[in-house]
Amino acid sequence: MIYKGRTISKGRAMGLALVSKDPISFLGGVDPKTGDVIERGHALYGKNVKGKVLVFPGGKGSTVGSYVMYQLKKNGVAPAAIVNVRSEPIVAVGAIISGIPMVDSLSVNPVEAIKDGMAVTVDGTSGTVEV
Ligand SMILES: C/C(=C\C(=O)O)CCOP(=O)(O)O
């Protein structure tokens, strides 16, 4: 199944889906050294984002989150790609400066349509998500 969405960050990557019903703040939410989700009470608490296609509703701050995403990339523990229901500037900027392909605004709700562990290919250049 191929879903058409909106290009946020160009590039193409594939990986297994890690799906969150909760929005994400990368600052305080994800350890930039390990990629572990460290926000207590978060749907993904204890999981790791490295190499995953990270699917979530959108960001919830902090502005420093863009830089945390860049740190994740530099440390080799970034998600392979990101799919958001609706992106906002913090995660969008983080994905762009880190070279992480990212798409939003699909014709379906990706948090519902994509299940944990599904193989997903994100083409941020064409704005498509294939599951
Ligand atoms: C958390 C901040 C700075 C730092 O860690 O050095 C400030 C970020 O402000 P927000 O209002 O959370 O974007």
The ligand as an ORCA input file, in Angstrom:
! r2SCAN-3c Opt
* xyz 0 1
  C      15.301     24.206     27.406
  C      15.892     25.441     26.853
  C      17.192     25.634     26.766
  C      18.244     24.681     27.145
  O      18.017     23.510     27.408
  O      19.393     25.091     27.147
  C      14.941     26.508     26.388
  C      13.989     26.031     25.337
  O      12.842     26.820     25.385
  P      11.460     26.195     24.929
  O      10.440     27.211     25.317
  O      11.285     24.873     25.635
  O      11.484     26.009     23.462
*
